[in-house]
Amino acid sequence: LTAIRLWAIDRHVFQTIMMRTGVIKHSQYTDFLRRVPSLLVLPEDILSKLADVLEETHYSDGDFLIRQGATGDTFFIISEGQVSVTQQASASEEQMMVKTLSRGDWFGEQALKGEDVRTASVTAVGDVTCLVIDRETFKQLIGGLNDVSNKQCDSDDLKAKLQAEASFFSKVSLSDLRVICTLGMGGFSRVELVQLKSEPNRSFALKVLKKRHILDTSQQGHILSERRIMMEAHSNFIVRLYQTFKDSKYLYMLLEACLGGELWTLLRDRGSFDDGTTRFYTGCVVEALAFLHSRGIIYRDLKPENIILDQRGYAKLVDFGFAKKVGLGKKTWTFCGTPEYVAPEIILNKGHDSSADCWSLGILVFELLSGSPPFSGADPMMTYNIILRGIDMVEFPKKITKSAGNLIKRLCRDNPSERLGNQKNGVKDIQKHKWFEGFNWEGLHQGSMESPFTPAVEGPLDNSNFDSFPEDTDDPPPDELSGWDLEF
């Protein structure tokens, strides 16, 4: 209405600044922790988690940070300013100056071990900023952070099986496959049910992607990452990728065919699941995430549409377009995921790690038990705002039991370091939660447990558990020969 001056910032610049400041701050905190002798023995990923939970606290001149004789459970690292350390031999004597500490120095270390009677007083000299961690948080994070059961080496049997498999599929070419029908369609891909001409009783899912579309939308990195991760994901709870092909127009991924249909379809038809059914499917997902997280991989696209059932009714994760190998204790800043399932730290661009999958697991449990996710708005922006209000603002339907509600709330803590599955025992903490009391984890792992729903699958070419799709009538895409897809 009047002449105005407008200041603007685009998303890319904003994200770069957030990432840079986040990385600088995190590496600074990690450097501080490395100077503490008793923390030197900790592996890099645990130091990184400790750096995440350090809280910045400010003090003014003359403020006591610690009083001699008091009990305490807090450890301090000075990030700005100076403090004076004084001791009093007895109540009648004067305070004796012991030393002055400044940036990078620490005190109160014994409190983390439980020896918590303070032996000296510490007072701020001028303005002081400290990084603080309490014993409870420290204890939750220190320990076997990596789930030991997933650290086991692949057995000789498995290695032999994988070698035989690799040898078989290395001889398969596109011309050996016959297309039966379409199982699904995505943004720039189509999934076909195919059979081996030489072995008609063996079927697979063939994911076909348009190369030009991938290039136009700058998705090359995601596609290459998807291939690398899936080729190494040898878990019974993740859909197998056996071989990839390419020609001038398309990329092809030859996948295990799971003919039981999408979990989303079953949920849509039933409305919601009972506790036992939800527990089984959640257990399958927990097994898949444990496998990925122990290898430094985050999945980032958990939702019922990406969980598919095999003919036994066991659930497997599919579609690794957003998965990323970040390494243990490392973070990434890419904004991705389905709005209703996105963790708050992704929305706020604070950097995220495998704990974002723990958040999504909580959302999944809620949706399977109630039929709809806890956070949902008219558009993505509104959904993000509702997510940022937190899980405690959500009214839980009656059908979600108290212990299921407790699990959801502990998975969906705003602070990633407080989330179940992201503490010292990793995924084991989820498996030990009381909602899983009596659940047969061993039977699930071995595949001997009965699933709550066995899909009707007549044979290797039965697509009746999938929606029907029209034939592909689009014109073939233009050739794409830039060579970014060499490894396919």
C-alpha positions as CSV (number, residue, x, y, z in Angstrom):
1,L,0.0,0.0,0.0
2,T,3.0,2.3,0.5
3,A,6.6,2.2,-0.7
4,I,8.3,-0.6,1.1
5,R,11.8,-2.2,1.4
6,L,11.7,-6.0,1.6
7,W,14.5,-8.3,3.0
8,A,14.4,-11.8,1.5
9,I,16.4,-15.0,1.9
10,D,15.9,-18.1,-0.2
11,R,15.7,-21.6,1.2
12,H,19.1,-22.8,-0.2
13,V,21.0,-19.9,1.5
14,F,19.0,-20.4,4.8
15,Q,19.8,-24.1,4.8
16,T,23.5,-23.5,4.1
17,I,23.8,-21.0,7.0
18,M,21.9,-23.3,9.4
19,M,24.1,-26.3,8.3
20,R,27.3,-24.3,8.6
21,T,26.6,-22.8,12.0
22,G,25.3,-26.2,13.2
23,V,28.5,-28.0,12.0
24,I,30.8,-25.4,13.5
25,K,29.1,-25.5,16.9
26,H,29.0,-29.3,17.0
27,S,32.7,-29.7,16.1
28,Q,33.6,-27.0,18.7
29,Y,31.6,-28.9,21.4
30,T,33.2,-32.2,20.3
31,D,36.7,-30.6,20.6
32,F,35.9,-29.4,24.1
33,L,34.9,-33.0,25.1
34,R,38.1,-34.5,23.6
35,R,40.1,-32.4,26.1
36,V,38.6,-34.3,29.1
37,P,40.9,-37.2,29.9
38,S,38.2,-39.6,31.1
39,L,36.2,-39.0,27.9
40,L,39.1,-39.7,25.6
41,V,38.3,-43.5,25.5
42,L,34.9,-42.9,24.0
43,P,34.3,-43.7,20.4
44,E,33.6,-40.8,17.9
45,D,29.9,-41.5,17.6
46,I,29.3,-41.4,21.4
47,L,31.3,-38.1,21.7
48,S,29.1,-36.8,18.9
49,K,26.0,-37.7,20.8
50,L,27.3,-36.1,24.0
51,A,28.1,-32.9,22.0
52,D,24.4,-32.9,21.0
53,V,23.1,-32.9,24.6
54,L,25.4,-30.3,26.0
55,E,23.3,-27.4,27.2
56,E,24.5,-23.8,27.1
57,T,24.1,-22.0,30.4
58,H,24.9,-18.4,31.2
59,Y,26.2,-16.9,34.5
60,S,26.8,-13.3,35.6
61,D,29.7,-12.0,37.7
62,G,29.7,-13.4,41.2
63,D,27.2,-16.2,40.5
64,F,28.0,-19.5,42.2
65,L,28.2,-22.4,39.6
66,I,29.0,-24.9,42.4
67,R,29.0,-24.5,46.2
68,Q,31.5,-26.6,48.3
69,G,29.7,-29.3,50.3
70,A,26.6,-29.3,48.2
71,T,25.6,-32.5,46.3
72,G,25.6,-32.2,42.5
73,D,25.1,-34.3,39.4
74,T,26.3,-31.8,36.8
75,F,29.5,-31.6,34.7
76,F,30.6,-28.2,33.3
77,I,32.9,-27.1,30.4
78,I,33.6,-23.4,30.1
79,S,32.9,-22.1,26.6
80,E,33.3,-18.4,27.3
81,G,34.7,-16.4,30.3
82,Q,36.5,-17.3,33.5
83,V,35.7,-18.8,36.9
84,S,37.5,-18.8,40.2
85,V,37.8,-22.1,42.2
86,T,38.0,-21.6,46.0
87,Q,38.2,-24.0,49.0
88,Q,37.4,-23.6,52.7
89,A,39.2,-26.0,55.1
90,S,36.6,-25.5,57.8
91,A,33.6,-23.3,58.5
92,S,35.6,-20.8,60.6
93,E,38.3,-20.3,57.9
94,E,38.4,-17.9,55.0
95,Q,37.9,-19.1,51.4
96,M,41.2,-20.0,49.8
97,M,41.7,-19.2,46.1
98,V,42.8,-22.5,44.4
99,K,42.9,-21.6,40.7
100,T,41.3,-19.7,37.8
101,L,39.7,-21.7,34.9
102,S,38.9,-20.3,31.5
103,R,37.6,-21.3,28.0
104,G,38.0,-25.1,27.3
105,D,38.6,-26.0,31.0
106,W,36.1,-28.3,32.8
107,F,35.1,-29.2,36.3
108,G,32.5,-31.3,38.2
109,E,33.7,-34.5,36.4
110,Q,33.2,-36.7,39.5
111,A,29.5,-35.9,39.5
112,L,29.1,-38.0,36.3
113,K,30.4,-41.1,38.1
114,G,28.1,-40.5,41.1
115,E,30.7,-39.1,43.5
116,D,28.7,-36.0,43.9
117,V,29.7,-34.0,47.1
118,R,31.4,-30.9,45.8
119,T,34.9,-30.3,47.2
120,A,35.3,-26.7,46.1
121,S,33.2,-23.6,45.2
122,V,33.2,-22.3,41.7
123,T,32.2,-18.6,41.0
124,A,31.8,-16.6,37.8
125,V,34.3,-13.9,37.2
126,G,32.5,-11.6,34.8
127,D,30.0,-13.1,32.3
128,V,30.5,-16.8,31.8
129,T,29.0,-19.4,29.4
130,C,29.2,-23.1,30.3
131,L,28.3,-26.3,28.5
132,V,26.5,-28.5,30.9
133,I,25.5,-32.2,31.1
134,D,23.8,-34.0,34.0
135,R,24.5,-37.5,35.2
136,E,21.2,-39.0,34.1
137,T,21.6,-37.8,30.5
138,F,25.3,-38.9,30.6
139,K,24.4,-42.4,31.8
140,Q,21.6,-42.8,29.2
141,L,24.1,-42.1,26.4
142,I,27.3,-43.9,27.7
143,G,27.2,-47.6,27.2
144,G,26.8,-50.0,24.3
145,L,25.4,-47.4,22.0
146,N,25.6,-49.7,19.0
147,D,23.2,-52.6,19.3
148,V,25.5,-55.5,19.7
149,S,23.2,-58.1,18.2
150,N,23.4,-56.3,14.9
151,K,27.2,-56.0,15.0
152,Q,27.6,-59.7,14.3
153,C,29.6,-60.7,11.3
154,D,27.8,-62.4,8.4
155,S,28.0,-66.1,8.9
156,D,29.8,-68.4,6.4
157,D,26.4,-69.8,5.3
158,L,25.1,-66.4,4.5
159,K,28.3,-65.4,2.7
160,A,28.1,-68.6,0.6
161,K,24.4,-68.0,-0.2
162,L,25.1,-64.4,-1.2
163,Q,28.0,-65.4,-3.5
164,A,25.9,-68.1,-5.2
165,E,23.1,-65.5,-5.6
166,A,25.5,-62.9,-7.1
167,S,26.9,-65.4,-9.5
168,F,23.3,-66.4,-10.7
169,F,22.1,-62.8,-11.1
170,S,25.2,-61.6,-12.9
171,K,24.2,-63.8,-15.8
172,V,20.6,-62.4,-16.0
173,S,19.9,-59.7,-18.6
174,L,16.9,-57.5,-19.4
175,S,16.0,-59.8,-22.4
176,D,15.6,-62.7,-20.0
177,L,12.6,-61.1,-18.3
178,R,9.0,-61.1,-19.4
179,V,6.6,-58.3,-18.0
180,I,3.4,-59.7,-16.5
181,C,1.7,-56.5,-15.2
182,T,2.2,-53.3,-13.3
183,L,2.3,-53.4,-9.4
184,G,2.7,-49.7,-8.7
185,M,3.5,-46.3,-10.0
186,G,5.4,-43.5,-8.4
187,G,6.6,-39.9,-9.2
188,F,9.1,-41.0,-11.8
189,S,9.0,-44.8,-11.7
190,R,6.9,-47.8,-12.5
191,V,7.1,-51.2,-10.8
192,E,6.4,-54.2,-13.0
193,L,5.9,-57.8,-12.0
194,V,8.3,-59.8,-14.2
195,Q,9.1,-63.5,-14.6
196,L,12.3,-65.3,-15.7
197,K,11.7,-66.8,-19.2
198,S,14.0,-69.7,-18.3
199,E,12.3,-70.3,-14.9
200,P,8.7,-69.3,-15.2
201,N,8.0,-70.1,-11.6
202,R,10.4,-67.3,-10.4
203,S,9.0,-63.8,-10.4
204,F,10.5,-60.4,-9.4
205,A,9.6,-56.8,-9.2
206,L,11.3,-54.6,-11.8
207,K,11.5,-50.9,-10.9
208,V,11.8,-48.8,-14.1
209,L,13.0,-45.2,-13.8
210,K,13.2,-42.5,-16.5
211,K,16.8,-41.2,-16.7
212,R,15.9,-37.8,-18.2
213,H,13.3,-37.2,-15.4
214,I,15.9,-38.1,-12.7
215,L,18.4,-35.6,-14.3
216,D,15.7,-32.8,-14.7
217,T,14.8,-33.1,-11.0
218,S,18.4,-33.5,-9.8
219,Q,17.7,-36.8,-8.2
220,Q,20.9,-38.6,-9.4
221,G,22.5,-38.6,-5.9
222,H,19.4,-40.2,-4.3
223,I,19.1,-42.9,-7.0
224,L,22.8,-43.8,-6.7
225,S,22.6,-43.9,-2.9
226,E,19.4,-46.1,-3.2
227,R,21.3,-48.6,-5.3
228,R,24.4,-48.7,-3.1
229,I,22.4,-49.1,0.1
230,M,20.0,-51.8,-1.2
231,M,22.8,-53.9,-2.8
232,E,24.2,-54.3,0.7
233,A,21.0,-54.6,2.7
234,H,20.9,-58.3,3.4
235,S,18.1,-58.4,5.9
236,N,14.9,-60.5,6.0
237,F,13.0,-57.3,6.8
238,I,14.2,-55.3,3.8
239,V,13.2,-56.0,0.1
240,R,16.3,-57.4,-1.7
241,L,17.8,-55.7,-4.7
242,Y,19.4,-58.4,-6.9
243,Q,20.7,-56.7,-10.0
244,T,20.5,-53.4,-11.9
245,F,20.4,-52.6,-15.6
246,K,20.3,-49.5,-17.9
247,D,19.7,-48.5,-21.4
248,S,19.6,-45.1,-23.1
249,K,16.2,-44.1,-21.6
250,Y,15.7,-46.0,-18.4
251,L,17.3,-47.5,-15.3
252,Y,16.1,-50.8,-14.0
253,M,16.2,-52.4,-10.5
254,L,15.5,-56.1,-10.2
255,L,13.9,-56.5,-6.8
256,E,12.5,-59.4,-4.7
257,A,8.7,-59.7,-5.4
258,C,6.6,-59.4,-2.3
259,L,3.1,-60.3,-3.5
260,G,1.2,-59.7,-0.2
261,G,0.6,-56.1,-1.1
262,E,1.3,-52.8,0.7
263,L,0.6,-52.5,4.5
264,W,-1.2,-49.3,3.6
265,T,-3.8,-51.2,1.6
266,L,-4.5,-53.6,4.5
267,L,-4.8,-50.6,6.9
268,R,-7.1,-48.8,4.5
269,D,-9.4,-51.8,4.2
270,R,-9.5,-52.5,8.0
271,G,-9.5,-49.0,9.3
272,S,-7.0,-49.7,12.0
273,F,-5.2,-52.6,13.7
274,D,-5.4,-54.1,17.1
275,D,-2.4,-54.2,19.5
276,G,-1.1,-57.7,18.5
277,T,-1.2,-57.0,14.7
278,T,0.5,-53.6,15.2
279,R,3.1,-55.1,17.4
280,F,4.0,-57.7,14.7
281,Y,4.4,-55.1,11.9
282,T,6.2,-52.7,14.2
283,G,8.6,-55.5,15.2
284,C,9.4,-56.2,11.6
285,V,10.2,-52.5,11.1
286,V,12.3,-52.4,14.3
287,E,14.4,-55.3,12.9
288,A,14.9,-53.4,9.6
289,L,15.9,-50.2,11.3
290,A,18.3,-52.0,13.7
291,F,20.0,-53.5,10.7
292,L,20.3,-50.1,8.9
293,H,21.2,-48.0,12.0
294,S,24.0,-50.4,13.1
295,R,25.6,-49.6,9.7
296,G,25.3,-45.8,9.9
297,I,22.3,-45.7,7.5
298,I,19.2,-43.7,8.1
299,Y,16.0,-44.6,6.2
300,R,14.0,-41.3,6.4
301,D,10.8,-42.4,4.6
302,L,8.9,-44.6,7.0
303,K,5.2,-44.8,6.3
304,P,2.6,-47.7,5.6
305,E,3.0,-47.2,1.8
306,N,6.7,-48.2,2.1
307,I,6.0,-51.4,4.0
308,I,5.2,-54.4,1.9
309,L,4.1,-57.9,2.8
310,D,5.6,-61.1,1.5
311,Q,3.4,-64.2,1.0
312,R,3.9,-65.2,4.6
313,G,2.6,-61.9,5.8
314,Y,5.9,-60.6,7.1
315,A,6.6,-56.9,6.5
316,K,9.6,-55.5,4.7
317,L,10.8,-52.0,4.0
318,V,10.9,-50.9,0.3
319,D,11.8,-47.7,-1.5
320,F,15.2,-46.4,-0.3
321,G,15.1,-43.2,-2.4
322,F,15.6,-41.1,0.8
323,A,17.9,-43.5,2.6
324,K,21.4,-42.2,3.3
325,K,24.7,-43.6,4.7
326,V,25.8,-40.9,7.1
327,G,28.1,-43.0,9.3
328,L,27.7,-43.5,13.1
329,G,27.4,-40.3,15.1
330,K,27.2,-38.1,12.0
331,K,24.4,-35.8,10.9
332,T,22.9,-34.7,7.6
333,W,20.8,-31.7,6.6
334,T,18.7,-32.7,3.5
335,F,15.1,-31.8,4.0
336,C,13.1,-34.9,3.0
337,G,10.4,-37.3,4.1
338,T,6.6,-37.4,4.1
339,P,5.2,-34.3,5.9
340,E,3.1,-36.3,8.5
341,Y,6.2,-38.4,9.5
342,V,8.9,-35.7,9.5
343,A,10.8,-35.1,12.8
344,P,11.0,-31.6,14.3
345,E,14.7,-31.3,13.9
346,I,14.3,-31.8,10.1
347,I,11.7,-29.1,9.9
348,L,13.9,-26.7,12.0
349,N,17.0,-27.5,9.8
350,K,19.1,-28.5,12.9
351,G,20.7,-31.5,11.3
352,H,19.4,-35.0,11.9
353,D,20.6,-38.6,12.3
354,S,19.0,-42.1,12.9
355,S,16.9,-40.7,15.7
356,A,14.7,-39.1,13.0
357,D,13.7,-42.8,12.2
358,C,12.8,-43.4,15.9
359,W,10.4,-40.4,15.7
360,S,8.8,-41.8,12.5
361,L,8.4,-45.2,14.2
362,G,6.3,-43.5,16.9
363,I,4.1,-41.9,14.2
364,L,3.8,-45.3,12.5
365,V,2.6,-47.1,15.7
366,F,0.0,-44.3,16.2
367,E,-1.3,-44.6,12.6
368,L,-1.5,-48.4,12.7
369,L,-3.4,-48.3,16.0
370,S,-5.8,-45.4,15.2
371,G,-6.0,-45.4,11.3
372,S,-4.5,-41.9,10.9
373,P,-1.3,-40.1,11.9
374,P,-1.2,-37.9,15.0
375,F,-0.1,-34.7,13.1
376,S,-2.0,-33.7,10.0
377,G,-2.9,-30.4,8.5
378,A,-4.6,-29.0,5.4
379,D,-1.2,-28.5,3.7
380,P,2.5,-29.5,4.5
381,M,3.2,-26.1,6.2
382,M,0.3,-26.5,8.5
383,T,1.3,-30.1,9.3
384,Y,4.9,-28.9,10.2
385,N,3.5,-26.2,12.6
386,I,1.3,-28.9,14.3
387,I,4.4,-31.2,14.6
388,L,6.4,-28.4,16.3
389,R,3.7,-28.1,19.0
390,G,4.8,-31.6,20.1
391,I,3.2,-35.0,20.8
392,D,1.9,-33.9,24.2
393,M,-0.6,-31.6,22.4
394,V,-2.1,-34.6,20.6
395,E,-5.3,-36.2,22.0
396,F,-4.8,-40.0,21.9
397,P,-7.9,-42.0,20.9
398,K,-9.3,-44.5,23.5
399,K,-8.2,-47.5,21.4
400,I,-4.5,-46.7,22.0
401,T,-3.7,-48.4,25.3
402,K,-1.7,-46.8,28.0
403,S,1.5,-48.7,27.3
404,A,1.3,-48.1,23.5
405,G,0.7,-44.4,24.3
406,N,3.8,-44.4,26.5
407,L,5.9,-46.0,23.7
408,I,4.7,-43.5,21.1
409,K,5.5,-40.5,23.5
410,R,9.0,-41.8,24.2
411,L,9.7,-42.3,20.5
412,C,8.4,-38.9,19.7
413,R,10.4,-36.7,22.2
414,D,11.2,-33.3,20.8
415,N,14.9,-33.7,21.9
416,P,16.4,-36.5,19.7
417,S,18.8,-37.6,22.4
418,E,15.9,-38.4,24.7
419,R,14.2,-40.7,22.2
420,L,13.8,-44.4,22.8
421,G,16.1,-46.2,20.4
422,N,18.7,-43.4,20.4
423,Q,20.2,-44.0,23.8
424,K,22.9,-46.3,25.2
425,N,21.1,-49.6,24.4
426,G,19.9,-48.4,21.0
427,V,17.1,-50.5,19.5
428,K,17.2,-52.8,22.5
429,D,15.4,-50.1,24.6
430,I,12.4,-50.3,22.1
431,Q,12.4,-54.1,22.2
432,K,12.4,-54.1,26.1
433,H,9.5,-51.6,26.3
434,K,6.6,-52.9,28.3
435,W,4.3,-52.7,25.2
436,F,6.5,-55.5,23.7
437,E,6.3,-57.6,26.9
438,G,6.2,-61.3,26.0
439,F,6.8,-60.6,22.3
440,N,8.7,-63.4,20.5
441,W,11.7,-61.4,19.0
442,E,13.6,-64.6,18.4
443,G,10.7,-66.2,16.5
444,L,10.3,-63.0,14.4
445,H,14.0,-62.9,13.6
446,Q,14.1,-66.6,12.6
447,G,10.8,-66.3,10.7
448,S,9.1,-69.0,12.7
449,M,6.5,-66.7,14.3
450,E,3.1,-66.8,12.7
451,S,2.0,-63.5,11.2
452,P,-1.4,-62.0,12.2
453,F,-2.5,-61.8,8.5
454,T,-1.5,-64.3,5.7
455,P,-2.2,-62.7,2.3
456,A,-3.9,-64.9,-0.3
457,V,-1.2,-65.5,-3.0
458,E,-2.0,-68.1,-5.6
459,G,1.4,-68.3,-7.2
460,P,4.4,-66.3,-8.4
461,L,2.4,-64.3,-10.9
462,D,-0.6,-63.4,-8.6
463,N,-1.0,-59.6,-8.4
464,S,-4.4,-59.6,-6.8
465,N,-3.1,-57.9,-3.6
466,F,-2.2,-54.7,-5.6
467,D,-4.4,-52.0,-7.1
468,S,-4.7,-52.3,-10.9
469,F,-2.9,-49.7,-13.0
470,P,-3.5,-48.6,-16.6
471,E,-1.0,-49.6,-19.2
472,D,1.9,-47.1,-19.8
473,T,0.7,-45.0,-22.8
474,D,3.2,-42.2,-22.4
475,D,5.6,-41.6,-25.2
476,P,9.1,-43.0,-24.5
477,P,11.3,-40.3,-22.8
478,P,14.2,-38.8,-24.7
479,D,17.6,-40.5,-24.6
480,E,19.9,-39.5,-21.7
481,L,23.6,-40.4,-22.3
482,S,25.5,-38.0,-19.9
483,G,27.0,-41.0,-18.1
484,W,26.1,-40.2,-14.4
485,D,24.7,-43.7,-14.1
486,L,27.9,-45.6,-14.8
487,E,27.5,-47.9,-11.8
488,F,24.1,-49.2,-12.9
